[in-house]
Amino acid sequence: GTKKIYKKTDKKIEICSFEKVKVLLETLGYTFDNKYYCRPNGNPRTNPQAKENEDYFASLEGFRRYLCAHGVECQEKLPWEDEEDGEEKTDNLVSWVRYTILTRLSKNEKG
């Protein structure tokens, strides 16, 4: 298989708020309301076949864990890719999704 080599950098990873990421996810077809966090076409109000904890989630933590494990569905080219701050937006999304792993590890370490 292919090996990824990561080099140590002094770059500080900052995890943005859900509000910042929410706008990006909405651009990709995700929907959110007062009750659910929904993947594209996953809102149970409009799709009777939608399954809880797969297509829609009642908690933000469950939604993040799913995205971390399965990825974020998107087109080949991200809609914001050509924008001046496109790379920053992508970094925000990636770190927000992946940070859930670090959160869970630190919770487990505390016992």
Disulfide bonds with the S-S distance in Angstrom:
none
